[in-house]
């Protein structure tokens, strides 16, 4: 048993993006985070996911592109347009986890759940490196125009955006489920 790992898992919290600042992970730390993220359950080793790492000036460029897509889909007030343009600027690094399920005997749902596990592994690995992170999905999820602007194929979609940065603020714990309402014991 590793009490340190158990304590870490009991205390890991997401940090709201609005509370993130620089620095984010450097190249080596980010490579380690993504390596850890790729060590997820993956039935038949299909690797039904991939990463888009959004950092530096690319954050503003991609925000502008997606703001234009959203602006064509719905009327945006100037402050809404600005918020969309700046969405990736809220953290020093954003990792988009792209779910890439394929036609295969491994069920599509299993492949999508593997991509979800990748997202949570990023959260855990970022925290282990001392960074704040938050997993969000947002309006681009299953939005064909946004997916095309992101360079996704027709069978891919965003499983989540993982915002990673630093934070001085310690997130408070939230109410957790009462396990008596969530667990059914099937035993002798």
trRosetta pair geometry for C-beta under 8 A, 3 or more apart (Angstrom, degrees):
i j d omega theta_ij theta_ji phi_ij phi_ji
1 6 7.3 -2 178 -26 96 132
2 5 4.0 49 104 12 118 112
2 6 6.6 158 94 -12 64 84
3 6 5.5 -56 -145 41 37 113
3 7 6.0 39 156 -21 70 105
4 7 5.8 -53 -145 37 28 111
4 8 6.3 32 153 -21 62 107
5 8 5.6 -53 -149 36 31 115
5 9 6.3 28 155 -16 66 107
6 9 5.9 -57 -146 38 30 108
6 10 6.3 30 155 -19 65 108
7 10 5.7 -56 -147 37 30 112
7 11 6.2 5 161 -1 65 117
8 11 6.3 -80 -148 48 24 97
8 12 6.3 40 158 -48 67 98
8 127 7.5 143 -178 121 101 118
8 128 7.0 39 -172 -95 144 84
9 12 6.0 -30 -136 2 31 115
9 124 7.7 -2 -104 -127 79 115
12 123 7.2 104 164 141 129 100
12 124 6.4 -21 -136 -113 164 68
12 127 5.0 79 -133 137 103 174
13 170 7.9 80 55 179 142 65
13 171 4.1 -156 129 76 136 124
13 172 7.9 162 -152 73 160 17
13 173 6.8 -117 -93 -95 129 57
14 123 6.7 -46 -90 -144 88 126
14 133 6.6 -76 -132 94 72 62
14 134 4.6 88 -176 -108 109 73
14 135 6.9 -94 -114 17 134 76
14 171 6.7 93 82 -73 43 178
15 19 5.4 -110 171 80 98 117
15 20 6.3 117 114 -70 118 88
15 132 3.5 -37 37 -164 149 117
15 133 6.7 90 33 37 92 25
15 134 6.0 -111 70 -49 52 99
15 167 4.7 -160 -171 -1 155 163
15 169 6.9 134 -145 81 111 96
15 171 5.2 -145 -98 -46 64 122
16 19 4.9 80 70 8 86 105
16 20 7.8 -143 101 -23 49 85
16 134 6.3 54 -124 -73 22 153
16 171 7.3 139 -8 -104 78 115
17 20 5.6 -47 -158 9 44 120
17 90 4.6 42 161 135 111 135
17 91 5.9 -88 -147 -42 88 109
17 134 5.2 -107 -54 50 78 141
17 136 7.1 -37 -37 -18 132 138
17 163 4.8 30 -109 87 103 166
18 90 6.8 -53 -86 -159 43 122
19 132 7.1 -107 101 170 96 163
19 167 5.0 49 132 -134 97 123
19 169 4.8 -70 -169 42 135 135
19 171 7.8 154 70 -77 158 89
20 90 6.4 81 60 147 113 78
20 91 4.5 -4 114 -102 150 88
20 92 7.7 -131 151 0 113 75
20 132 5.4 -156 -103 87 93 128
20 134 7.7 -125 -42 5 130 110
20 163 6.3 -156 0 144 166 114
20 164 7.8 154 -148 144 144 14
20 165 3.5 99 -178 62 112 134
20 166 6.8 116 -158 56 69 37
20 167 5.5 -61 -101 -68 52 99
21 92 7.8 35 146 -32 33 104
21 165 5.9 158 61 156 25 127
21 166 5.3 -48 73 72 77 89
21 167 6.7 132 19 -90 82 48
21 168 7.7 14 22 -12 129 88
22 92 4.6 97 -103 -69 79 129
22 165 6.4 -76 -86 -152 31 105
22 166 6.5 19 135 24 18 111
23 26 7.7 -2 163 -54 128 78
23 92 6.2 -6 -168 -17 39 173
23 165 7.4 -178 111 -156 24 69
23 166 5.7 55 51 -22 51 128
24 30 7.8 40 137 -71 101 112
24 55 7.1 -141 74 -123 149 118
24 91 6.6 91 -86 161 125 84
24 92 3.1 -155 -19 84 117 120
24 93 3.9 157 165 -4 154 103
24 131 6.7 55 -148 -135 57 137
24 164 5.3 94 -149 109 107 88
24 165 4.9 -56 -86 -104 86 58
24 166 7.2 -134 -77 -21 42 79
25 29 3.6 -134 -162 100 103 118
25 30 4.4 143 108 -59 122 76
25 33 6.1 -86 -90 -14 178 137
25 93 6.0 -46 39 12 84 159
25 126 7.0 -110 -41 -126 128 83
25 129 6.1 28 -101 125 114 153
25 131 5.9 -64 -52 -50 91 153
25 164 6.1 -18 -1 136 103 135
26 29 5.1 89 48 15 67 104
26 30 6.8 -134 96 -6 29 94
27 30 5.9 -59 -144 39 25 109
27 31 6.3 29 156 -22 63 106
28 31 5.7 -52 -148 33 29 112
28 32 6.6 28 153 -17 62 105
29 32 5.7 -56 -153 37 33 111
29 33 6.3 36 150 -21 67 104
29 129 5.2 109 -162 -157 114 148
29 131 7.8 118 153 -28 137 131
30 33 5.4 -48 -145 34 35 114
30 34 6.3 30 156 -14 66 105
30 53 6.9 78 171 -135 138 139
30 93 6.5 -144 -101 -151 126 160
30 95 8.0 168 -155 -70 104 122
31 34 6.0 -58 -147 41 29 106
31 35 6.2 35 152 -24 64 106
32 35 5.5 -51 -145 34 32 114
32 36 6.4 31 156 -16 65 104
32 125 6.9 -169 124 -179 80 123
32 129 7.1 132 87 -79 123 129
33 36 5.9 -57 -152 38 28 109
33 37 6.2 32 149 -23 64 109
33 95 7.9 -151 117 -37 125 157
33 122 6.0 59 167 -139 105 69
33 125 4.3 148 -134 118 68 126
33 126 5.7 44 -128 -69 133 68
33 129 6.4 -64 -71 -12 104 144
33 164 7.6 38 -170 -115 171 164
34 37 5.2 -49 -142 35 35 118
34 38 6.5 36 157 -23 64 103
34 51 5.9 -50 -132 -36 122 169
34 53 7.9 -57 -70 -72 139 120
34 95 7.3 -170 -86 -132 98 147
34 122 7.6 14 -91 -103 51 96
35 38 6.0 -57 -154 32 29 109
35 39 7.2 29 148 -24 60 103
36 39 5.8 -57 -160 25 38 113
36 121 5.7 -165 129 168 84 107
36 122 7.9 142 87 -90 97 40
36 124 7.5 -125 139 89 131 97
36 125 3.9 147 77 -91 144 138
36 128 7.9 -171 -136 46 176 140
37 40 7.1 -15 170 -33 47 111
37 51 7.7 87 95 -74 145 129
37 97 7.8 -134 175 -101 137 121
37 118 4.9 61 172 -162 96 75
37 119 7.9 57 -148 -62 114 14
37 121 4.2 149 -120 99 54 114
37 122 4.7 22 -96 -65 127 76
37 125 6.2 -97 -50 11 78 144
38 47 7.6 3 -153 -126 102 101
38 118 6.9 23 -89 -121 40 104
38 121 7.9 -149 -4 103 24 153
39 121 6.9 168 59 -149 73 152
40 114 5.6 136 113 -161 122 74
40 117 3.9 139 -157 113 132 120
40 118 5.3 -100 -15 -67 152 64
40 121 5.7 -122 -71 -28 105 143
41 113 7.8 -20 83 115 115 101
41 114 6.0 -123 91 -107 71 86
41 117 6.0 95 36 8 85 176
42 45 5.7 67 116 -107 110 36
42 46 6.3 -149 176 40 95 68
42 47 6.3 26 -165 -71 146 45
42 48 7.3 174 -143 13 96 83
42 114 5.0 87 -100 -143 69 139
43 46 7.1 5 81 2 61 108
43 106 4.8 161 101 -133 113 126
43 110 5.4 -16 25 154 135 137
43 111 7.9 -96 50 -72 99 63
43 114 7.4 -130 13 -62 76 130
44 104 7.2 -166 85 158 150 136
44 105 7.7 109 -47 70 165 91
44 106 4.9 -138 25 -53 130 133
46 102 6.5 -151 -172 33 125 112
46 104 6.3 -166 -108 44 142 174
46 106 5.9 -138 -28 50 142 151
46 111 6.1 -53 86 -113 144 108
46 114 7.7 133 64 52 101 167
47 50 7.8 60 153 -69 99 74
47 100 7.9 2 123 68 67 119
48 99 6.6 14 138 -167 92 68
48 100 5.2 -157 -173 76 56 69
48 101 4.9 35 -170 -93 132 50
48 102 6.5 -138 -113 2 100 81
48 111 3.7 -2 60 -167 174 104
48 112 7.4 -71 119 -59 134 36
48 114 5.6 95 51 70 104 129
48 115 6.2 -84 104 -48 88 100
49 97 5.9 -8 -170 -178 121 92
49 98 6.2 150 -159 80 62 55
49 99 5.6 -33 -100 -110 84 43
49 100 5.7 173 -86 20 23 89
49 114 6.4 -149 -16 112 120 93
49 115 4.0 154 -83 -106 124 87
49 118 5.1 -158 112 -2 164 160
49 159 6.7 -33 -123 1 116 145
50 97 7.9 156 78 -158 32 51
50 98 4.9 -18 62 60 80 111
50 100 5.8 39 -3 -18 96 136
51 95 5.6 -33 -155 -166 107 102
51 96 7.0 134 -162 73 52 56
51 97 6.3 -27 -102 -104 67 56
51 98 7.1 -164 -80 14 16 89
52 95 7.2 147 74 -163 51 50
52 96 3.9 -7 57 56 106 110
52 98 6.2 76 -16 -32 100 113
52 150 6.8 -82 -62 -174 172 105
52 151 7.8 141 -102 57 133 112
53 93 7.0 -28 -165 -162 89 99
53 94 7.8 147 -162 82 43 50
53 95 5.6 -18 -105 -107 65 77
53 96 8.0 -144 -65 25 22 72
54 58 5.5 -137 -152 111 67 111
54 59 5.5 106 154 -90 98 69
54 62 5.8 -74 -136 32 127 156
54 88 5.4 -74 137 -158 136 138
54 93 7.3 135 76 -165 59 50
54 94 4.2 -21 66 68 111 97
54 95 7.3 -172 21 -83 78 26
54 96 6.4 59 -16 -15 116 100
55 58 6.3 41 60 49 36 110
55 59 6.5 3 -138 -43 17 104
55 92 6.7 25 -137 154 96 66
55 93 4.9 -14 -90 -110 110 73
55 94 7.3 176 -67 27 62 63
56 59 6.8 164 74 -3 31 93
57 60 5.8 -50 -166 36 57 107
57 61 6.3 54 141 -18 79 107
58 61 5.4 -57 -142 43 40 113
58 62 5.8 33 162 -16 74 108
58 88 7.9 -68 113 127 68 150
59 62 6.4 -59 -144 40 21 103
59 63 6.3 25 155 -21 59 112
59 88 3.8 -155 -158 118 84 110
59 89 5.2 129 135 -76 125 59
59 94 6.7 114 -113 14 101 117
60 63 5.6 -56 -146 37 29 115
60 64 6.4 33 155 -22 64 105
60 85 7.4 21 -155 167 69 84
60 86 7.8 -9 -114 -108 73 53
60 88 7.3 -136 -55 72 30 106
60 89 6.2 44 -77 -68 75 113
61 64 5.8 -56 -154 33 29 112
61 65 6.6 28 151 -18 64 105
62 65 5.5 -50 -147 35 37 114
62 66 6.3 28 158 -12 68 106
62 88 5.8 38 77 0 109 158
62 150 7.7 54 -151 -106 114 75
63 66 6.1 -60 -145 43 28 103
63 67 6.1 33 155 -24 65 109
63 84 6.7 156 -176 140 83 55
63 85 4.7 87 136 -176 108 37
63 86 5.9 89 179 -60 156 11
63 87 5.1 169 -124 38 105 80
63 88 4.8 -142 -59 22 104 99
63 89 6.5 -34 -36 -19 159 92
64 67 5.7 -54 -144 34 28 114
64 68 6.6 31 155 -20 62 103
64 85 5.3 34 -87 -136 59 91
65 68 5.9 -57 -158 32 29 111
65 69 6.8 29 147 -18 64 104
65 149 5.1 166 150 -180 114 124
66 69 5.3 -47 -149 34 41 115
66 70 6.3 37 154 -15 69 103
66 84 6.4 -137 106 173 90 101
66 87 7.2 -60 81 40 134 136
66 140 6.5 -48 -143 -79 128 125
66 146 5.9 44 -133 -133 94 97
66 149 6.2 158 -85 106 64 146
66 150 7.8 32 -80 -61 107 91
67 70 5.9 -55 -145 41 31 107
67 71 6.0 36 153 -23 65 109
67 76 7.8 -108 -168 61 84 172
67 81 5.7 88 -175 -163 118 68
67 84 3.7 135 -105 111 89 113
67 85 4.4 -14 -41 -68 158 68
67 87 7.9 170 -63 -2 94 110
68 71 5.5 -54 -143 37 29 115
68 72 6.6 30 156 -20 62 103
69 72 6.0 -60 -157 32 29 108
69 73 6.7 19 151 -14 64 111
69 143 7.7 113 145 134 129 127
69 145 4.9 166 -158 129 112 111
69 146 5.2 141 126 -84 155 68
69 149 5.3 -105 -57 -23 140 153
70 73 5.6 -63 -150 40 37 110
70 74 6.6 -35 173 41 72 91
70 76 6.6 65 121 -55 100 136
70 84 5.5 -134 51 -137 144 156
70 139 6.6 66 -106 104 120 146
70 146 7.5 35 -59 -79 79 112
71 74 7.5 -90 -133 65 22 53
71 76 5.2 -76 -106 15 77 124
71 81 6.0 40 -84 -112 119 105
71 84 7.6 -172 -44 69 89 158
72 145 7.3 -125 76 167 124 162
73 143 7.8 -40 -81 -163 166 124
73 145 6.8 -175 -61 48 119 148
76 80 4.1 -137 -166 94 94 117
76 81 4.5 122 118 -60 130 82
76 84 6.9 -50 -144 -3 159 136
77 80 4.6 92 52 5 76 106
77 81 7.2 -144 90 -7 38 86
78 81 5.7 -54 -147 35 32 113
78 82 6.4 33 155 -18 65 105
79 82 5.6 -50 -146 37 34 114
79 83 6.4 39 152 -22 64 103
80 83 5.6 -51 -148 34 32 113
80 84 6.5 33 152 -18 64 103
81 84 5.8 -54 -152 35 31 111
81 85 6.4 33 151 -20 65 106
82 85 5.6 -53 -147 35 33 113
82 86 6.2 13 159 -4 66 113
83 86 6.1 -70 -145 48 27 99
83 87 6.8 60 151 -67 62 80
84 87 5.7 -16 -154 -30 35 115
86 89 4.6 -62 -164 38 73 122
86 90 7.0 93 142 -47 86 81
87 90 6.6 -40 -176 -6 35 112
87 138 7.7 85 -171 -132 144 156
88 91 7.7 -73 -173 47 49 76
88 94 5.1 -100 -144 8 92 151
90 163 6.4 -24 93 -144 102 143
91 94 5.9 117 70 -66 111 82
91 163 3.8 141 0 -173 154 96
91 164 5.9 119 161 53 134 32
91 165 4.1 -139 -150 -31 87 120
92 164 7.2 -66 65 94 81 70
92 165 4.9 124 15 -106 90 95
92 166 7.9 28 4 2 127 82
93 163 7.7 142 87 -160 55 44
93 164 4.6 -26 76 66 103 102
93 165 6.9 167 30 -68 74 68
94 161 5.5 -9 -174 -174 109 103
94 162 6.9 153 -160 76 54 48
94 163 5.4 -19 -106 -100 84 62
94 164 7.3 173 -89 18 33 76
95 122 6.0 -144 72 -147 142 151
95 161 7.3 153 78 -160 43 51
95 162 4.4 -12 59 57 95 105
95 164 6.8 31 -3 -6 100 120
96 150 7.1 -117 138 -158 167 135
96 158 5.7 -62 -167 -130 105 105
96 160 7.6 -176 -149 98 50 39
96 161 5.3 -24 -99 -103 71 74
96 162 7.8 -169 -77 19 23 72
97 115 5.9 148 147 -175 114 90
97 118 5.3 158 -145 104 138 118
97 119 5.1 -128 23 -76 159 84
97 122 7.1 -145 -58 -14 125 144
97 158 7.2 100 72 -164 56 62
97 159 4.5 -55 103 62 103 107
97 160 5.1 14 41 55 111 78
97 161 7.8 -162 15 -82 73 25
97 162 6.6 58 -23 -15 104 107
98 115 7.7 -91 106 -141 28 130
98 150 7.9 175 -95 136 119 129
98 152 6.1 -171 -142 -109 126 108
98 156 5.2 8 176 -176 108 122
98 157 7.3 160 -156 82 67 23
98 158 6.3 -48 -104 -101 60 50
98 159 6.9 140 -145 4 8 90
99 111 7.4 115 -171 131 97 88
99 112 5.4 30 -158 -124 143 70
99 115 3.8 -56 -101 -58 89 178
99 156 6.4 161 81 -155 55 65
99 157 5.4 -11 54 63 103 75
99 158 7.4 75 10 157 86 5
99 159 4.2 106 -41 -55 102 107
100 111 7.9 -93 85 164 48 121
100 115 7.6 141 16 -82 58 129
100 153 7.6 62 -130 43 96 113
100 155 6.9 71 -156 106 59 95
100 156 4.9 -15 -99 -103 71 99
101 108 4.7 76 167 -147 149 78
101 111 3.9 123 -114 101 94 137
101 112 5.7 -32 -54 -55 131 77
101 115 7.8 -90 -50 -20 86 129
101 155 6.7 -118 72 160 67 104
102 111 7.2 -169 25 -131 60 165
102 155 7.0 74 -101 135 51 151
104 111 7.5 103 49 -57 122 137
106 110 5.4 -105 170 77 90 132
106 111 6.1 104 118 -55 111 97
107 110 4.6 97 67 2 86 103
107 111 7.2 -154 100 -4 49 85
108 111 5.6 -58 -154 36 35 113
108 112 6.4 34 151 -19 69 105
109 112 5.7 -54 -147 37 33 110
109 113 6.3 35 154 -20 66 105
110 113 5.7 -53 -147 36 31 112
110 114 6.6 39 150 -25 62 101
111 114 5.6 -48 -156 27 34 116
111 115 7.1 35 147 -17 62 99
112 115 5.6 -50 -157 32 39 112
112 116 6.7 42 145 -19 66 101
112 159 7.2 171 -161 -107 73 114
113 116 5.3 -48 -150 35 40 116
113 117 6.5 45 149 -22 66 99
114 117 5.6 -49 -151 33 34 114
114 118 6.8 43 146 -24 62 98
115 118 5.4 -44 -155 26 38 118
115 119 7.0 43 147 -21 63 97
115 159 4.1 -159 142 -73 118 161
116 119 5.6 -46 -156 28 39 114
116 120 6.8 29 151 -11 67 102
116 159 6.0 -138 -73 -175 55 124
116 160 7.6 88 -120 -13 58 125
117 120 5.8 -56 -149 41 37 106
117 121 6.2 41 151 -23 68 105
118 121 5.6 -55 -146 36 30 113
118 122 6.7 36 152 -24 63 100
118 159 7.2 77 62 87 109 150
119 122 5.8 -53 -158 28 31 112
119 123 6.9 32 147 -17 63 102
119 135 5.1 84 170 -132 114 136
119 159 5.8 -138 -46 123 124 110
119 160 4.3 57 -118 47 139 142
119 162 6.2 -179 -148 -64 74 113
120 123 5.3 -46 -153 32 42 116
120 124 6.4 39 151 -17 69 104
120 135 7.2 -40 -81 -46 54 158
121 124 5.6 -54 -145 40 35 111
121 125 6.0 30 158 -16 69 109
122 125 6.0 -57 -139 42 28 105
122 126 6.0 31 160 -21 64 109
122 133 6.8 -164 129 -174 86 157
122 135 7.5 122 74 -83 111 105
122 162 4.5 -35 118 -128 143 171
122 164 7.6 -103 164 -64 104 124
123 126 6.0 -58 -146 36 23 110
123 127 6.5 20 157 -15 61 109
123 133 5.0 -164 -124 96 63 132
123 134 7.9 51 -111 -105 105 16
123 135 5.8 -60 -62 -36 121 112
123 162 6.7 -134 -61 -136 70 118
124 127 5.9 -59 -152 38 29 110
124 128 6.3 29 152 -21 65 107
125 128 5.5 -52 -145 35 34 114
125 129 6.5 29 154 -14 65 105
126 129 5.8 -62 -153 40 31 107
126 131 4.4 -75 177 75 87 112
126 132 7.5 -33 140 91 118 14
126 133 4.1 83 88 -40 151 137
126 162 7.3 -178 -29 165 146 122
126 164 4.9 -128 -132 -124 140 116
127 130 7.6 61 -177 -66 33 12
127 131 6.8 -101 -81 65 29 61
127 132 7.8 44 -95 -110 72 27
127 133 6.6 -99 -48 20 78 110
131 164 5.3 32 144 -172 140 93
131 165 6.5 155 -166 82 102 13
131 166 6.3 -80 -132 -82 70 56
132 164 7.2 157 83 -152 53 47
132 165 5.6 -24 62 74 99 66
132 166 6.1 102 11 -154 103 14
132 167 3.9 52 -43 1 153 116
133 162 5.8 -3 -169 -177 116 93
133 163 6.4 158 -152 82 58 55
133 164 4.8 -10 -100 -99 94 73
133 165 7.8 142 -84 22 52 55
134 162 7.5 168 81 -151 36 52
134 163 5.0 -5 54 53 86 105
135 160 4.7 -2 -168 178 96 142
135 161 7.4 150 -154 75 48 45
135 162 5.5 -19 -97 -99 71 75
136 160 6.7 139 71 -159 26 85
136 161 5.3 -24 69 61 81 96
136 163 6.9 19 13 -9 108 109
137 140 7.9 -147 160 58 64 74
137 141 4.6 13 165 -53 110 135
137 158 6.7 142 -155 112 72 104
137 159 7.7 -82 -112 155 96 28
137 160 5.4 -64 -85 -106 69 66
137 161 7.1 150 -109 11 20 82
138 141 6.4 143 74 -17 51 93
138 158 7.7 -25 57 104 94 145
138 161 6.4 8 7 10 124 126
139 143 6.3 33 146 -39 71 149
139 146 7.3 150 113 -48 80 162
140 143 5.1 -104 -150 37 38 121
140 146 3.8 -141 -135 144 87 150
140 147 7.0 140 176 -58 91 62
140 150 7.1 85 -179 -34 138 137
140 158 5.4 44 105 16 106 147
141 157 6.4 61 -157 171 60 113
141 158 5.5 -105 -94 68 62 97
142 147 7.6 2 -129 -44 19 130
142 157 5.3 2 -73 -136 63 140
143 146 4.0 43 91 22 114 116
143 147 6.3 163 79 -18 57 87
144 147 5.6 -57 -141 38 29 112
144 148 6.3 30 159 -20 65 104
145 148 5.8 -52 -150 34 31 111
145 149 6.5 30 151 -18 63 106
146 149 5.6 -55 -149 37 34 112
146 150 6.3 29 152 -15 66 108
147 150 5.7 -59 -148 41 32 109
147 152 4.1 -69 -175 57 88 127
147 156 6.8 163 -163 90 119 83
147 157 6.3 -57 -102 -112 132 61
147 158 7.3 -147 -98 -20 85 89
148 151 7.7 49 -180 -69 32 21
148 152 7.0 -84 -72 52 27 77
150 158 7.2 26 81 -61 177 110
152 156 4.0 -136 -169 87 104 117
152 157 6.8 91 173 -86 158 28
152 158 7.6 -108 -65 -47 151 72
153 156 4.9 87 51 2 74 109
158 161 6.7 -1 180 -47 128 79
167 171 7.9 33 115 -40 151 88
173 176 7.5 -40 169 -35 108 101
177 181 6.6 -119 178 68 97 107
177 182 5.1 56 141 -35 136 142
178 181 4.8 68 81 8 95 107
178 182 7.1 154 87 -4 50 97
179 182 5.2 -73 -138 51 44 103
179 183 5.0 15 173 -7 88 119
180 183 7.0 -52 -109 42 20 93
